[in-house]
């Protein structure tokens, strides 16, 4: 009994221990759950209508879009700016398609396989003209070519040699097919909306009159500019009242942030320039001494390679093309600077020749067990051709077609490197006359060329260029970094940054309304970390030092204000609101001055300027020269009166107060009301109005764009 009593005495302690253990277990599970949710959120590029897209899925869509562009444009890579455009396009498509799918689902709208097949059979959709399945004779999409390709694609999977090429075209087609379905669904939805916007003969006649009934007026103008601003008193209550009246104008649907920043670009020092100038002078001396130009260019590590054959003007950098205009053949230029690409240059103008821009040729490739064997065989073929043998017959003998083909300057002039064999081959093609033959001996065999045609003789230039960016040295960068680092470390507040910027030789700049959908800060490359900091910081905080740009910029940022989603504060839009208040008060003064006038002469006697406007229509705003403003409200006021009527009640315009006399009203000459045609025009306007549906749906889709965290 004593033991039981002792256990009972420990009851509260045991209950507490068990409670704490249970709490720890629950808390651990809650922590794990929160951590998993947080990790998932960190991998989300964005969200639309509750539908999330991960960074992996978004990147897959970007890669898909890139592959399409590369295939259709025959390119290997996209620039950073082009890639950013692709990411924007992919994001916008994801947003639009997600919204459209949700709306279409509510209405039961779909695109069936049968509908898609009907579009393919018709072959008239513009998107289909972008495919490889266009009949060259009819110029239209041919569904039978697509069907054949899809059948061949399945067979090609068994042959690795051709499977890759087929896969690229297949991926391209699947991308277009998906785009086609999306476009068809969008068209269905838009057409359905347009059918909800009706018109009738009465509204058609009103629209016709609004477009074609012209009025000539004489008006008295009291410009707001004639009333001095200090004659108008604006109180806080006036601003608040106007803000409340215009509040919907100040609604923003995406958060933005204001920043101040210091951006310092590191440039070459005087010592760096002196060192580079020495190298350029050495290159100039070597050119003048007659050293092999290719060797001079190579040793100088020029950014402009030497091809060893003449190229057209368009293939040269623009500064080099401009420089040779003032040079003679054989001349070597003094070192000169080009500011737009920040380079120092030396040019040797070797030769100027006339060569064809386009060459038609055919060839026979000759191989053998050894290079020597190939050379001997090529000699006999060349001898036979010189003696009059048939080129095509000899080509067929060696399993070739000798098909004629064209080579244009654009196909080879922008190459970045050319080996000896390629140089010899291209030189032969561009210098042979029509009908001439050449036996070209290459390292691995021979090629026998015949030029069949030459077109568009142009000037070409053999130019050797030593081009170097005027770079800063490591010492220069280190000195600039230390100076900037000291500035940042000594000034941890915006006040400090602004106060001491000039002392360190810097300038504080401002950027208002930065959005997280932008791809950089202050127009600089490689600022993703800075962008992440901006949208994670609190107002008043100062960032760490960022190295960005092309590793030549130093950046520090202060976050000055956050503008959350919703209505902008009155203080943010105070200037705009004040402008509206001042205009209203100036109109009130002008209206008071014009009160009771019975004619234009009365208004003129009170200080108004007399002007006239001809051919005013309801559908187009009138422009008043005396006020320097476009006045839609004046067009509406004129349309409500008859010829001869005088409007003595002042009309409030954008730039002035007006009273006016309608001098005449008439229909435009040569136009006649056609109810059917006018109804068609109104229906087209309805379609245009319906096409803007996405803007309205977007604002209700709760779109979250987190791309700045990843790209």
Buried (B, 14 or more C-beta within 10 A) or exposed (E): EEEEEEEEEEEEEEEEEEEEEEEEEEEEEEEEEEEEEEEEEEBBBBBBBEBBBBBEBBBEBBEBBBBBBBBEEEEEEBEEEEBBBBBBEBBEBBBBBBBBBBBBEEEEBEBEEEBBEEBBEEBEBEBBEBBEBBEEEEEBBBBEBBEEBEEEBEEBEEEEEBBEEBEBBBBBBEBBBEBBBBBBBBEBBBEBBBEEEEBEEEEBEEBBBBBBBBBBBBBBBBBBEBBEEEEBEBEEEBBEBBBEEEBEEBEBEBBBBBBBBBBBEBBBBEEBBEEBBEBBEBBBEBBEEEEEBBEBBEBBEBBBBBBBBBBBBEBBBEBBBEBBEEBEEEBBBEBEBBEEBBBBBBBBBBEBBEBBBBBBBBBBBBBBEEBEEBBEBBBEBBEBBEEEEEBBEBBEEEEBEBEEEEBEBEEBBEEEEBEEBBBBBBBBBBBBEEEEBBBBBBEEBBBBBBBBEBEEEBEBBBBBBBBBEBBBBEEBBEBBBEBBEEBBEEBEEBEBBBEBBEEBEBEBEEBEBBBBBBBBBBEBBBBBBBBBBBBEBEEEBBBEBBBBBEEBBBBBBBBBBBBEEEBBEBEBBEEBBBEBBBBBBBBBBBBEBBEEBEBBEBBBEBEBBEBBBEEBBBEEBBEBEBBEBBBEBBBBBBBEBEEEEBBBEBBBBBBBBBBBBBBEBEEEEEEEEEEEEBBEBBBEBBBEEBEEBBEEBBEEBEBBBBBBBBB
